[in-house]
Amino acid sequence: MTTMTTVTAVASMIRHLILLGSLELIFLALYLMLISCRLGVSGVRQLAFVLWSQRILLQSKFLTLTLMILGFPLEHYGNGIIFRLRSG
């Protein structure tokens, strides 16, 4: 995988992420409409019920993931402006 060093590469990655997020939202809306038309129940209420009933599991997974990510050290190779200001 190549490293993103230019502004155009970062902008391209952001565009791809926005496109992916919008596709996810479109498919969510389609699934909710399908559930509503075929089954006659509200998909949003079903989602809210599942999220409410599994809230302890979700919170523990988010907390575990956060603690795991924060446990890894952040390596900085000194190419920022703060390091240039301190050295000169």
Biopython code that builds the backbone (N, CA, C, O; Angstrom):
import numpy as np
from Bio.PDB.StructureBuilder import StructureBuilder

atoms = [
    (1, "MET", "N", (0.839, -1.169, 0.000)),
    (1, "MET", "CA", (0.000, 0.000, 0.000)),
    (1, "MET", "C", (0.889, 1.239, 0.000)),
    (1, "MET", "O", (1.868, 1.315, 0.743)),
    (2, "THR", "N", (0.544, 2.183, -0.821)),
    (2, "THR", "CA", (1.359, 3.381, -0.918)),
    (2, "THR", "C", (1.002, 4.362, 0.188)),
    (2, "THR", "O", (-0.104, 4.343, 0.729)),
    (3, "THR", "N", (1.945, 5.203, 0.503)),
    (3, "THR", "CA", (1.680, 6.221, 1.516)),
    (3, "THR", "C", (1.078, 7.450, 0.857)),
    (3, "THR", "O", (1.430, 7.804, -0.268)),
    (4, "MET", "N", (0.165, 8.096, 1.575)),
    (4, "MET", "CA", (-0.466, 9.300, 1.047)),
    (4, "MET", "C", (0.332, 10.511, 1.498)),
    (4, "MET", "O", (0.317, 10.870, 2.676)),
    (5, "THR", "N", (1.024, 11.135, 0.569)),
    (5, "THR", "CA", (1.821, 12.290, 0.939)),
    (5, "THR", "C", (1.326, 13.568, 0.287)),
    (5, "THR", "O", (1.684, 14.659, 0.732)),
    (6, "THR", "N", (0.528, 13.466, -0.737)),
    (6, "THR", "CA", (0.070, 14.666, -1.423)),
    (6, "THR", "C", (-1.356, 14.996, -1.023)),
    (6, "THR", "O", (-2.101, 14.148, -0.532)),
    (7, "VAL", "N", (-1.708, 16.234, -1.245)),
    (7, "VAL", "CA", (-3.056, 16.702, -0.928)),
    (7, "VAL", "C", (-4.077, 16.020, -1.829)),
    (7, "VAL", "O", (-5.191, 15.729, -1.394)),
    (8, "THR", "N", (-3.710, 15.765, -3.068)),
    (8, "THR", "CA", (-4.652, 15.115, -3.988)),
    (8, "THR", "C", (-4.935, 13.680, -3.567)),
    (8, "THR", "O", (-6.053, 13.193, -3.734)),
    (9, "ALA", "N", (-3.936, 13.003, -3.024)),
    (9, "ALA", "CA", (-4.165, 11.633, -2.565)),
    (9, "ALA", "C", (-5.094, 11.622, -1.357)),
    (9, "ALA", "O", (-5.961, 10.755, -1.244)),
    (10, "VAL", "N", (-4.913, 12.580, -0.457)),
    (10, "VAL", "CA", (-5.788, 12.673, 0.715)),
    (10, "VAL", "C", (-7.203, 13.033, 0.285)),
    (10, "VAL", "O", (-8.168, 12.459, 0.790)),
    (11, "ALA", "N", (-7.337, 13.978, -0.645)),
    (11, "ALA", "CA", (-8.660, 14.365, -1.141)),
    (11, "ALA", "C", (-9.344, 13.196, -1.836)),
    (11, "ALA", "O", (-10.553, 13.011, -1.697)),
    (12, "SER", "N", (-8.591, 12.418, -2.572)),
    (12, "SER", "CA", (-9.156, 11.242, -3.235)),
    (12, "SER", "C", (-9.640, 10.216, -2.219)),
    (12, "SER", "O", (-10.700, 9.616, -2.395)),
    (13, "MET", "N", (-8.868, 10.015, -1.160)),
    (13, "MET", "CA", (-9.271, 9.070, -0.119)),
    (13, "MET", "C", (-10.528, 9.557, 0.595)),
    (13, "MET", "O", (-11.410, 8.757, 0.906)),
    (14, "ILE", "N", (-10.619, 10.851, 0.856)),
    (14, "ILE", "CA", (-11.812, 11.401, 1.505)),
    (14, "ILE", "C", (-13.030, 11.239, 0.613)),
    (14, "ILE", "O", (-14.113, 10.906, 1.093)),
    (15, "ARG", "N", (-12.859, 11.471, -0.691)),
    (15, "ARG", "CA", (-13.979, 11.271, -1.628)),
    (15, "ARG", "C", (-14.448, 9.823, -1.625)),
    (15, "ARG", "O", (-15.649, 9.553, -1.653)),
    (16, "HIS", "N", (-13.503, 8.896, -1.592)),
    (16, "HIS", "CA", (-13.874, 7.483, -1.566)),
    (16, "HIS", "C", (-14.625, 7.130, -0.281)),
    (16, "HIS", "O", (-15.594, 6.371, -0.313)),
    (17, "LEU", "N", (-14.178, 7.681, 0.847)),
    (17, "LEU", "CA", (-14.855, 7.413, 2.117)),
    (17, "LEU", "C", (-16.258, 8.007, 2.143)),
    (17, "LEU", "O", (-17.184, 7.383, 2.661)),
    (18, "ILE", "N", (-16.424, 9.206, 1.588)),
    (18, "ILE", "CA", (-17.755, 9.814, 1.519)),
    (18, "ILE", "C", (-18.661, 9.000, 0.610)),
    (18, "ILE", "O", (-19.837, 8.808, 0.920)),
    (19, "LEU", "N", (-18.129, 8.519, -0.506)),
    (19, "LEU", "CA", (-18.913, 7.675, -1.410)),
    (19, "LEU", "C", (-19.332, 6.382, -0.722)),
    (19, "LEU", "O", (-20.479, 5.955, -0.853)),
    (20, "LEU", "N", (-18.424, 5.761, 0.003)),
    (20, "LEU", "CA", (-18.751, 4.534, 0.719)),
    (20, "LEU", "C", (-19.811, 4.782, 1.786)),
    (20, "LEU", "O", (-20.741, 3.990, 1.930)),
    (21, "GLY", "N", (-19.680, 5.869, 2.532)),
    (21, "GLY", "CA", (-20.673, 6.211, 3.551)),
    (21, "GLY", "C", (-22.038, 6.487, 2.957)),
    (21, "GLY", "O", (-23.054, 6.082, 3.521)),
    (22, "SER", "N", (-22.076, 7.177, 1.815)),
    (22, "SER", "CA", (-23.369, 7.450, 1.188)),
    (22, "SER", "C", (-24.001, 6.173, 0.651)),
    (22, "SER", "O", (-25.221, 6.018, 0.713)),
    (23, "LEU", "N", (-23.197, 5.260, 0.126)),
    (23, "LEU", "CA", (-23.743, 3.972, -0.312)),
    (23, "LEU", "C", (-24.314, 3.185, 0.861)),
    (23, "LEU", "O", (-25.361, 2.549, 0.740)),
    (24, "GLU", "N", (-23.626, 3.229, 1.991)),
    (24, "GLU", "CA", (-24.132, 2.550, 3.190)),
    (24, "GLU", "C", (-25.479, 3.132, 3.617)),
    (24, "GLU", "O", (-26.392, 2.386, 3.970)),
    (25, "LEU", "N", (-25.608, 4.456, 3.585)),
    (25, "LEU", "CA", (-26.874, 5.088, 3.961)),
    (25, "LEU", "C", (-27.988, 4.762, 2.973)),
    (25, "LEU", "O", (-29.135, 4.566, 3.376)),
    (26, "ILE", "N", (-27.663, 4.704, 1.688)),
    (26, "ILE", "CA", (-28.668, 4.346, 0.681)),
    (26, "ILE", "C", (-29.159, 2.925, 0.908)),
    (26, "ILE", "O", (-30.364, 2.674, 0.872)),
    (27, "PHE", "N", (-28.245, 1.994, 1.140)),
    (27, "PHE", "CA", (-28.656, 0.612, 1.375)),
    (27, "PHE", "C", (-29.428, 0.463, 2.684)),
    (27, "PHE", "O", (-30.344, -0.355, 2.764)),
    (28, "LEU", "N", (-29.075, 1.238, 3.710)),
    (28, "LEU", "CA", (-29.843, 1.213, 4.950)),
    (28, "LEU", "C", (-31.271, 1.675, 4.698)),
    (28, "LEU", "O", (-32.218, 1.066, 5.196)),
    (29, "ALA", "N", (-31.431, 2.747, 3.929)),
    (29, "ALA", "CA", (-32.777, 3.237, 3.606)),
    (29, "ALA", "C", (-33.557, 2.204, 2.799)),
    (29, "ALA", "O", (-34.753, 2.016, 3.023)),
    (30, "LEU", "N", (-32.888, 1.534, 1.864)),
    (30, "LEU", "CA", (-33.564, 0.491, 1.078)),
    (30, "LEU", "C", (-33.995, -0.678, 1.957)),
    (30, "LEU", "O", (-35.104, -1.192, 1.811)),
    (31, "TYR", "N", (-33.127, -1.094, 2.861)),
    (31, "TYR", "CA", (-33.478, -2.188, 3.765)),
    (31, "TYR", "C", (-34.636, -1.809, 4.676)),
    (31, "TYR", "O", (-35.525, -2.623, 4.924)),
    (32, "LEU", "N", (-34.628, -0.575, 5.175)),
    (32, "LEU", "CA", (-35.725, -0.132, 6.038)),
    (32, "LEU", "C", (-37.042, -0.086, 5.273)),
    (32, "LEU", "O", (-38.083, -0.461, 5.812)),
    (33, "MET", "N", (-37.006, 0.370, 4.023)),
    (33, "MET", "CA", (-38.227, 0.376, 3.207)),
    (33, "MET", "C", (-38.693, -1.043, 2.911)),
    (33, "MET", "O", (-39.893, -1.316, 2.929)),
    (34, "LEU", "N", (-37.764, -1.941, 2.641)),
    (34, "LEU", "CA", (-38.111, -3.331, 2.364)),
    (34, "LEU", "C", (-38.752, -3.988, 3.580)),
    (34, "LEU", "O", (-39.750, -4.696, 3.445)),
    (35, "ILE", "N", (-38.199, -3.765, 4.750)),
    (35, "ILE", "CA", (-38.773, -4.319, 5.981)),
    (35, "ILE", "C", (-40.154, -3.748, 6.225)),
    (35, "ILE", "O", (-41.070, -4.467, 6.624)),
    (36, "SER", "N", (-40.303, -2.457, 5.986)),
    (36, "SER", "CA", (-41.596, -1.815, 6.212)),
    (36, "SER", "C", (-42.656, -2.329, 5.241)),
    (36, "SER", "O", (-43.788, -2.593, 5.647)),
    (37, "CYS", "N", (-42.304, -2.473, 3.978)),
    (37, "CYS", "CA", (-43.289, -2.917, 2.973)),
    (37, "CYS", "C", (-43.609, -4.402, 3.099)),
    (37, "CYS", "O", (-44.776, -4.788, 3.033)),
    (38, "ARG", "N", (-42.602, -5.228, 3.277)),
    (38, "ARG", "CA", (-42.818, -6.677, 3.291)),
    (38, "ARG", "C", (-43.387, -7.181, 4.610)),
    (38, "ARG", "O", (-44.274, -8.034, 4.618)),
    (39, "LEU", "N", (-42.886, -6.663, 5.715)),
    (39, "LEU", "CA", (-43.270, -7.194, 7.020)),
    (39, "LEU", "C", (-44.264, -6.318, 7.757)),
    (39, "LEU", "O", (-44.934, -6.784, 8.679)),
    (40, "GLY", "N", (-44.368, -5.074, 7.370)),
    (40, "GLY", "CA", (-45.312, -4.176, 8.015)),
    (40, "GLY", "C", (-44.880, -3.688, 9.384)),
    (40, "GLY", "O", (-45.713, -3.236, 10.170)),
    (41, "VAL", "N", (-43.597, -3.770, 9.682)),
    (41, "VAL", "CA", (-43.082, -3.265, 10.955)),
    (41, "VAL", "C", (-42.057, -2.176, 10.665)),
    (41, "VAL", "O", (-41.503, -2.103, 9.568)),
    (42, "SER", "N", (-41.818, -1.348, 11.648)),
    (42, "SER", "CA", (-40.850, -0.268, 11.490)),
    (42, "SER", "C", (-39.436, -0.804, 11.696)),
    (42, "SER", "O", (-39.111, -1.347, 12.753)),
    (43, "GLY", "N", (-38.612, -0.646, 10.682)),
    (43, "GLY", "CA", (-37.229, -1.088, 10.786)),
    (43, "GLY", "C", (-36.431, -0.262, 11.765)),
    (43, "GLY", "O", (-35.515, -0.771, 12.411)),
    (44, "VAL", "N", (-36.774, 1.019, 11.880)),
    (44, "VAL", "CA", (-36.068, 1.890, 12.828)),
    (44, "VAL", "C", (-36.362, 1.454, 14.257)),
    (44, "VAL", "O", (-35.470, 1.448, 15.106)),
    (45, "ARG", "N", (-37.618, 1.088, 14.522)),
    (45, "ARG", "CA", (-37.960, 0.614, 15.869)),
    (45, "ARG", "C", (-37.281, -0.722, 16.172)),
    (45, "ARG", "O", (-36.845, -0.957, 17.300)),
    (46, "GLN", "N", (-37.190, -1.590, 15.172)),
    (46, "GLN", "CA", (-36.495, -2.857, 15.365)),
    (46, "GLN", "C", (-35.016, -2.622, 15.673)),
    (46, "GLN", "O", (-34.448, -3.261, 16.559)),
    (47, "LEU", "N", (-34.401, -1.702, 14.936)),
    (47, "LEU", "CA", (-33.002, -1.372, 15.177)),
    (47, "LEU", "C", (-32.814, -0.769, 16.564)),
    (47, "LEU", "O", (-31.860, -1.100, 17.267)),
    (48, "ALA", "N", (-33.723, 0.114, 16.952)),
    (48, "ALA", "CA", (-33.642, 0.718, 18.285)),
    (48, "ALA", "C", (-33.798, -0.335, 19.375)),
    (48, "ALA", "O", (-33.115, -0.274, 20.397)),
    (49, "PHE", "N", (-34.692, -1.301, 19.164)),
    (49, "PHE", "CA", (-34.878, -2.365, 20.151)),
    (49, "PHE", "C", (-33.612, -3.200, 20.304)),
    (49, "PHE", "O", (-33.193, -3.505, 21.420)),
    (50, "VAL", "N", (-33.008, -3.567, 19.185)),
    (50, "VAL", "CA", (-31.796, -4.386, 19.242)),
    (50, "VAL", "C", (-30.659, -3.612, 19.906)),
    (50, "VAL", "O", (-29.938, -4.157, 20.741)),
    (51, "LEU", "N", (-30.500, -2.346, 19.535)),
    (51, "LEU", "CA", (-29.431, -1.552, 20.140)),
    (51, "LEU", "C", (-29.659, -1.346, 21.630)),
    (51, "LEU", "O", (-28.704, -1.342, 22.406)),
    (52, "TRP", "N", (-30.921, -1.174, 22.043)),
    (52, "TRP", "CA", (-31.214, -0.980, 23.463)),
    (52, "TRP", "C", (-31.012, -2.280, 24.239)),
    (52, "TRP", "O", (-30.472, -2.261, 25.346)),
    (53, "SER", "N", (-31.439, -3.400, 23.672)),
    (53, "SER", "CA", (-31.326, -4.665, 24.405)),
    (53, "SER", "C", (-29.881, -5.166, 24.465)),
    (53, "SER", "O", (-29.532, -5.924, 25.371)),
    (54, "GLN", "N", (-29.043, -4.757, 23.522)),
    (54, "GLN", "CA", (-27.645, -5.197, 23.496)),
    (54, "GLN", "C", (-26.682, -4.081, 23.894)),
    (54, "GLN", "O", (-25.503, -4.127, 23.543)),
    (55, "ARG", "N", (-27.174, -3.079, 24.625)),
    (55, "ARG", "CA", (-26.357, -1.901, 24.920)),
    (55, "ARG", "C", (-25.136, -2.229, 25.774)),
    (55, "ARG", "O", (-24.078, -1.631, 25.576)),
    (56, "ILE", "N", (-25.254, -3.157, 26.713)),
    (56, "ILE", "CA", (-24.104, -3.500, 27.563)),
    (56, "ILE", "C", (-23.007, -4.150, 26.723)),
    (56, "ILE", "O", (-21.828, -3.838, 26.886)),
    (57, "LEU", "N", (-23.396, -5.048, 25.830)),
    (57, "LEU", "CA", (-22.427, -5.700, 24.955)),
    (57, "LEU", "C", (-21.757, -4.685, 24.032)),
    (57, "LEU", "O", (-20.541, -4.728, 23.846)),
    (58, "LEU", "N", (-22.535, -3.778, 23.457)),
    (58, "LEU", "CA", (-21.974, -2.766, 22.569)),
    (58, "LEU", "C", (-21.027, -1.830, 23.311)),
    (58, "LEU", "O", (-19.950, -1.506, 22.811)),
    (59, "GLN", "N", (-21.428, -1.400, 24.497)),
    (59, "GLN", "CA", (-20.570, -0.507, 25.272)),
    (59, "GLN", "C", (-19.267, -1.192, 25.660)),
    (59, "GLN", "O", (-18.202, -0.574, 25.620)),
    (60, "SER", "N", (-19.346, -2.459, 26.034)),
    (60, "SER", "CA", (-18.121, -3.165, 26.414)),
    (60, "SER", "C", (-17.205, -3.364, 25.210)),
    (60, "SER", "O", (-15.984, -3.285, 25.341)),
    (61, "LYS", "N", (-17.788, -3.621, 24.033)),
    (61, "LYS", "CA", (-16.953, -3.767, 22.837)),
    (61, "LYS", "C", (-16.284, -2.453, 22.463)),
    (61, "LYS", "O", (-15.103, -2.441, 22.113)),
    (62, "PHE", "N", (-17.022, -1.338, 22.530)),
    (62, "PHE", "CA", (-16.425, -0.042, 22.222)),
    (62, "PHE", "C", (-15.342, 0.324, 23.232)),
    (62, "PHE", "O", (-14.302, 0.861, 22.852)),
    (63, "LEU", "N", (-15.571, 0.046, 24.495)),
    (63, "LEU", "CA", (-14.572, 0.342, 25.520)),
    (63, "LEU", "C", (-13.327, -0.517, 25.327)),
    (63, "LEU", "O", (-12.206, -0.019, 25.436)),
    (64, "THR", "N", (-13.516, -1.802, 25.041)),
    (64, "THR", "CA", (-12.383, -2.695, 24.813)),
    (64, "THR", "C", (-11.582, -2.255, 23.597)),
    (64, "THR", "O", (-10.351, -2.233, 23.635)),
    (65, "LEU", "N", (-12.272, -1.905, 22.525)),
    (65, "LEU", "CA", (-11.582, -1.446, 21.322)),
    (65, "LEU", "C", (-10.804, -0.163, 21.589)),
    (65, "LEU", "O", (-9.671, -0.013, 21.131)),
    (66, "THR", "N", (-11.408, 0.758, 22.325)),
    (66, "THR", "CA", (-10.731, 2.014, 22.654)),
    (66, "THR", "C", (-9.490, 1.763, 23.494)),
    (66, "THR", "O", (-8.439, 2.349, 23.231)),
    (67, "LEU", "N", (-9.592, 0.906, 24.495)),
    (67, "LEU", "CA", (-8.433, 0.618, 25.338)),
    (67, "LEU", "C", (-7.336, -0.100, 24.564)),
    (67, "LEU", "O", (-6.152, 0.133, 24.805)),
    (68, "MET", "N", (-7.721, -0.969, 23.641)),
    (68, "MET", "CA", (-6.713, -1.653, 22.829)),
    (68, "MET", "C", (-5.987, -0.666, 21.922)),
    (68, "MET", "O", (-4.765, -0.724, 21.789)),
    (69, "ILE", "N", (-6.741, 0.242, 21.296)),
    (69, "ILE", "CA", (-6.117, 1.211, 20.397)),
    (69, "ILE", "C", (-5.214, 2.166, 21.170)),
    (69, "ILE", "O", (-4.122, 2.497, 20.707)),
    (70, "LEU", "N", (-5.662, 2.612, 22.348)),
    (70, "LEU", "CA", (-4.847, 3.536, 23.136)),
    (70, "LEU", "C", (-3.607, 2.862, 23.716)),
    (70, "LEU", "O", (-2.663, 3.546, 24.110)),
    (71, "GLY", "N", (-3.598, 1.547, 23.773)),
    (71, "GLY", "CA", (-2.449, 0.832, 24.307)),
    (71, "GLY", "C", (-1.266, 0.791, 23.368)),
    (71, "GLY", "O", (-0.139, 0.566, 23.810)),
    (72, "PHE", "N", (-1.494, 1.003, 22.078)),
    (72, "PHE", "CA", (-0.396, 0.982, 21.120)),
    (72, "PHE", "C", (0.314, 2.332, 21.127)),
    (72, "PHE", "O", (-0.338, 3.376, 21.135)),
    (73, "PRO", "N", (1.634, 2.316, 21.124)),
    (73, "PRO", "CA", (2.357, 3.594, 21.132)),
    (73, "PRO", "C", (2.250, 4.291, 19.778)),
    (73, "PRO", "O", (2.193, 3.648, 18.730)),
    (74, "LEU", "N", (2.224, 5.600, 19.826)),
    (74, "LEU", "CA", (2.195, 6.406, 18.618)),
    (74, "LEU", "C", (3.622, 6.802, 18.293)),
    (74, "LEU", "O", (4.276, 7.498, 19.070)),
    (75, "GLU", "N", (4.095, 6.359, 17.152)),
    (75, "GLU", "CA", (5.465, 6.670, 16.758)),
    (75, "GLU", "C", (5.461, 7.904, 15.878)),
    (75, "GLU", "O", (4.664, 8.025, 14.948)),
    (76, "HIS", "N", (6.361, 8.810, 16.186)),
    (76, "HIS", "CA", (6.485, 10.025, 15.401)),
    (76, "HIS", "C", (7.934, 10.128, 14.971)),
    (76, "HIS", "O", (8.846, 9.976, 15.783)),
    (77, "TYR", "N", (8.140, 10.385, 13.706)),
    (77, "TYR", "CA", (9.494, 10.373, 13.176)),
    (77, "TYR", "C", (10.120, 11.759, 13.091)),
    (77, "TYR", "O", (11.172, 11.915, 12.471)),
    (78, "GLY", "N", (9.503, 12.764, 13.696)),
    (78, "GLY", "CA", (10.133, 14.063, 13.804)),
    (78, "GLY", "C", (10.081, 14.923, 12.564)),
    (78, "GLY", "O", (10.963, 15.759, 12.368)),
    (79, "ASN", "N", (9.088, 14.752, 11.725)),
    (79, "ASN", "CA", (9.019, 15.595, 10.544)),
    (79, "ASN", "C", (7.918, 16.644, 10.663)),
    (79, "ASN", "O", (7.417, 17.133, 9.651)),
    (80, "GLY", "N", (7.546, 16.984, 11.868)),
    (80, "GLY", "CA", (6.536, 18.009, 12.086)),
    (80, "GLY", "C", (7.167, 19.360, 12.361)),
    (80, "GLY", "O", (8.379, 19.457, 12.553)),
    (81, "ILE", "N", (6.356, 20.393, 12.381)),
    (81, "ILE", "CA", (6.864, 21.754, 12.575)),
    (81, "ILE", "C", (7.353, 21.976, 14.004)),
    (81, "ILE", "O", (8.250, 22.791, 14.221)),
    (82, "ILE", "N", (6.789, 21.279, 14.975)),
    (82, "ILE", "CA", (7.212, 21.463, 16.369)),
    (82, "ILE", "C", (8.661, 21.023, 16.552)),
    (82, "ILE", "O", (9.418, 21.673, 17.274)),
    (83, "PHE", "N", (9.051, 19.935, 15.911)),
    (83, "PHE", "CA", (10.429, 19.477, 16.040)),
    (83, "PHE", "C", (11.395, 20.436, 15.358)),
    (83, "PHE", "O", (12.523, 20.606, 15.821)),
    (84, "ARG", "N", (10.971, 21.062, 14.269)),
    (84, "ARG", "CA", (11.823, 22.034, 13.589)),
    (84, "ARG", "C", (11.981, 23.306, 14.420)),
    (84, "ARG", "O", (13.047, 23.922, 14.412)),
    (85, "LEU", "N", (10.930, 23.702, 15.135)),
    (85, "LEU", "CA", (11.017, 24.900, 15.967)),
    (85, "LEU", "C", (11.940, 24.687, 17.157)),
    (85, "LEU", "O", (12.684, 25.593, 17.532)),
    (86, "ARG", "N", (11.902, 23.512, 17.748)),
    (86, "ARG", "CA", (12.736, 23.237, 18.926)),
    (86, "ARG", "C", (14.211, 23.100, 18.564)),
    (86, "ARG", "O", (15.080, 23.473, 19.352)),
    (87, "SER", "N", (14.497, 22.575, 17.389)),
    (87, "SER", "CA", (15.893, 22.346, 17.027)),
    (87, "SER", "C", (16.578, 23.613, 16.515)),
    (87, "SER", "O", (17.804, 23.715, 16.566)),
    (88, "GLY", "N", (15.802, 24.574, 16.025)),
    (88, "GLY", "CA", (16.446, 25.748, 15.425)),
    (88, "GLY", "C", (16.191, 26.969, 16.109)),
    (88, "GLY", "O", (16.678, 28.022, 15.697)),
]
sb = StructureBuilder()
sb.init_structure("model")
sb.init_model(0)
sb.init_chain("A")
sb.init_seg("    ")
for serial, (resi, resn, name, xyz) in enumerate(atoms, 1):
    if name == "N":
        sb.init_residue(resn, " ", resi, " ")
    sb.init_atom(name, np.array(xyz, "f"), 0.0, 1.0, " ", f" {name:<3s}", serial, name[0])
structure = sb.get_structure()
